[in-house]
Amino acid sequence: MLKTRVIPTLLYKNVGLVKGIGFDSWRRVGTVMPSITVYNTREVDELILLDITASDEQREPEYEEIAQFSEGCFVPLTVGGGITSLGHVKKLLRSGADKVSLNSVLFQEPQLVSEVAYTFGTQCVVASIDARKGPDGRYECYSHAGKTPTGIDPGEWAAKLEELGAGEILITSIERDGTMEGYDLDLIKLVSSAVSIPVIASGGAGNYTHMVKAIQEGQANAVAAASIFHFTEQTPKEAKRALAVAGIPVRNFSVGSQQQGVLR
């Protein structure tokens, strides 16, 4: 059984870190490098760093900035935003990224997943899916930071991306993003039941119980979160403790250090 990972997400725009609600109303919450430095000391398993405006602005990733960020990052780093070619992936990996997150480009060029997987291995490819529930109760994938509907079912899309060579899926609920009201468990389950590769749940974490439910009920393999770590005193280390207390195997956590009563 795969051990569960706790993965903070860093969203950046014009160098600064931001966090919004529902992929909108972006609020500045700091700068990238100091946050990476803090997370280095907080027993996180990985970090996800996403440039939220690169695709809309049709520009490449900021390779020099990524190189600076990665130099001070001591955990695996996934980078996304503005990636549209194998050449971009090569430059990012040379800049210090460990994995790349692909999203909007795949709706036009799904074969990029296969190209990256063939060249660098499936473990390098994180296929990111942003989804919203429609009035009819069905889920739909959106591209370009949640702005463009695609008409594609997230479960079917996840299965297709796995077939093409994706190593894992990052599934984000647009409605739950930044609300801290809990992950969309139905959306997570829809995706996790469609694939055999690891699924990272994202969008809505507000407390440790939400994370436990994403694993136990949504059947995710990892939890990604931002607002809970930016705006509350809750920490990745205590999140791991809560998961372990609930009987969920977690990475880099000593069972002997568990304490009861940490679920909120």
ZAMARGU-4260 file (C-alpha; in steps of 0.2 Angstrom, whole numbers, plus 5000, padded with zeros to 4 digits):
<rodrens>
0) 5000/5000/5000 | 5007/5017/4995 | 5010/5029/5010 | 5000/5045/5010 | 5009/5061/5006
5) 5005/5078/5012 | 5009/5091/4999 | 5007/5110/5001 | 5003/5119/4985 | 5011/5136/4981
10) 5002/5147/4968 | 5012/5161/4962 | 5008/5176/4951 | 5021/5189/4946 | 5033/5181/4958
15) 5022/5183/4973 | 5012/5169/4981 | 4993/5171/4980 | 4978/5161/4986 | 4960/5164/4980
20) 4943/5156/4981 | 4935/5146/4967 | 4950/5151/4956 | 4946/5169/4958 | 4949/5184/4970
25) 4967/5181/4972 | 4975/5187/4988 | 4993/5190/4990 | 5000/5178/5004 | 5019/5181/5003
30) 5033/5176/4992 | 5039/5159/4986 | 5057/5157/4993 | 5053/5161/5011 | 5038/5148/5010
35) 5049/5135/5003 | 5062/5138/5017 | 5048/5136/5030 | 5041/5120/5022 | 5059/5112/5022
40) 5058/5112/5041 | 5040/5105/5042 | 5042/5088/5036 | 5032/5090/5020 | 5033/5076/5007
45) 5033/5086/4991 | 5029/5104/4985 | 5018/5109/4971 | 5022/5126/4963 | 5010/5132/4950
50) 5012/5148/4939 | 4993/5152/4938 | 4994/5165/4924 | 5007/5158/4912 | 4995/5148/4902
55) 4983/5163/4900 | 4997/5174/4895 | 5004/5161/4883 | 5021/5162/4890 | 5034/5149/4895
60) 5039/5145/4913 | 5051/5156/4922 | 5066/5145/4921 | 5078/5156/4931 | 5065/5158/4945
65) 5062/5140/4945 | 5081/5137/4947 | 5082/5149/4961 | 5067/5141/4970 | 5073/5123/4967
70) 5090/5127/4974 | 5083/5130/4991 | 5070/5116/4990 | 5075/5100/4999 | 5060/5090/4995
75) 5053/5084/4978 | 5046/5099/4968 | 5032/5098/4955 | 5031/5113/4943 | 5017/5118/4932
80) 5011/5133/4922 | 5015/5138/4904 | 5021/5121/4899 | 5017/5117/4881 | 5031/5106/4874
85) 5044/5093/4878 | 5057/5107/4876 | 5049/5116/4891 | 5049/5100/4901 | 5068/5098/4898
90) 5072/5116/4903 | 5061/5114/4919 | 5070/5098/4924 | 5087/5106/4921 | 5081/5120/4932
95) 5079/5108/4946 | 5060/5102/4945 | 5058/5084/4949 | 5041/5083/4941 | 5030/5093/4929
100) 5011/5097/4931 | 5002/5097/4914 | 4984/5103/4912 | 4977/5115/4899 | 4989/5110/4885
105) 4983/5092/4886 | 4966/5096/4879 | 4974/5101/4863 | 4990/5090/4863 | 4987/5075/4874
110) 5001/5066/4866 | 5013/5077/4876 | 5010/5066/4891 | 5017/5051/4881 | 5031/5061/4875
115) 5036/5066/4892 | 5033/5049/4900 | 5043/5041/4886 | 5058/5053/4888 | 5059/5055/4907
120) 5048/5041/4914 | 5030/5041/4920 | 5035/5047/4937 | 5039/5064/4930 | 5021/5067/4924
125) 5008/5074/4935 | 4992/5076/4925 | 4982/5090/4933 | 4963/5091/4931 | 4952/5106/4937
130) 4934/5101/4938 | 4917/5109/4942 | 4900/5102/4945 | 4886/5107/4933 | 4868/5111/4937
135) 4864/5093/4931 | 4875/5086/4945 | 4888/5080/4932 | 4906/5085/4933 | 4916/5094/4919
140) 4934/5097/4916 | 4939/5115/4914 | 4956/5122/4906 | 4965/5139/4908 | 4964/5141/4927
145) 4946/5136/4927 | 4940/5148/4914 | 4936/5137/4899 | 4924/5122/4899 | 4929/5107/4889
150) 4913/5096/4890 | 4924/5081/4896 | 4920/5070/4911 | 4935/5070/4924 | 4934/5052/4927
155) 4935/5048/4908 | 4949/5061/4906 | 4959/5054/4920 | 4958/5036/4913 | 4964/5043/4896
160) 4978/5052/4904 | 4984/5036/4913 | 4983/5027/4896 | 4994/5040/4888 | 5007/5038/4902
165) 5003/5050/4917 | 5011/5044/4933 | 4998/5052/4944 | 4983/5063/4944 | 4980/5080/4953
170) 4962/5083/4954 | 4955/5100/4960 | 4938/5105/4964 | 4935/5123/4957 | 4920/5126/4968
175) 4929/5120/4984 | 4946/5129/4980 | 4950/5141/4994 | 4934/5138/5004 | 4942/5127/5018
180) 4925/5118/5018 | 4931/5101/5014 | 4937/5091/4998 | 4924/5086/4985 | 4924/5068/4990
185) 4912/5063/4976 | 4924/5071/4963 | 4939/5063/4971 | 4930/5046/4971 | 4925/5048/4953
190) 4943/5050/4947 | 4951/5038/4959 | 4939/5024/4954 | 4944/5027/4936 | 4962/5025/4937
195) 4975/5014/4945 | 4989/5027/4947 | 4990/5038/4962 | 4978/5052/4964 | 4981/5068/4974
200) 4966/5077/4981 | 4965/5096/4980 | 4953/5110/4984 | 4944/5113/5000 | 4955/5107/5014
205) 4951/5116/5030 | 4956/5104/5044 | 4964/5087/5046 | 4947/5078/5046 | 4945/5083/5028
210) 4961/5075/5024 | 4957/5059/5032 | 4940/5059/5023 | 4949/5062/5006 | 4959/5046/5009
215) 4947/5035/5017 | 4931/5040/5008 | 4938/5048/4992 | 4951/5035/4990 | 4965/5047/4986
220) 4983/5043/4989 | 4989/5060/4993 | 4982/5077/4999 | 4987/5094/4993 | 4982/5110/5002
225) 4986/5128/5002 | 4974/5139/5013 | 4974/5128/5028 | 4993/5131/5029 | 4993/5149/5024
230) 4978/5155/5035 | 4977/5144/5050 | 4990/5137/5063 | 4988/5119/5056 | 5004/5112/5049
235) 5009/5098/5038 | 5017/5088/5052 | 5001/5088/5062 | 4991/5083/5047 | 5002/5068/5046
240) 4999/5065/5064 | 4980/5065/5061 | 4981/5054/5047 | 4992/5041/5056 | 4980/5042/5071
245) 4966/5037/5059 | 4976/5022/5054 | 4982/5029/5037 | 5001/5025/5033 | 5010/5041/5030
250) 5028/5045/5024 | 5041/5052/5035 | 5032/5051/5052 | 5036/5041/5067 | 5022/5031/5074
255) 5029/5032/5091 | 5026/5051/5091 | 5007/5050/5088 | 4996/5059/5100 | 4977/5057/5102
260) 4965/5071/5100 | 4973/5080/5085 | 4958/5078/5073 | 4948/5095/5072
</rodrens>
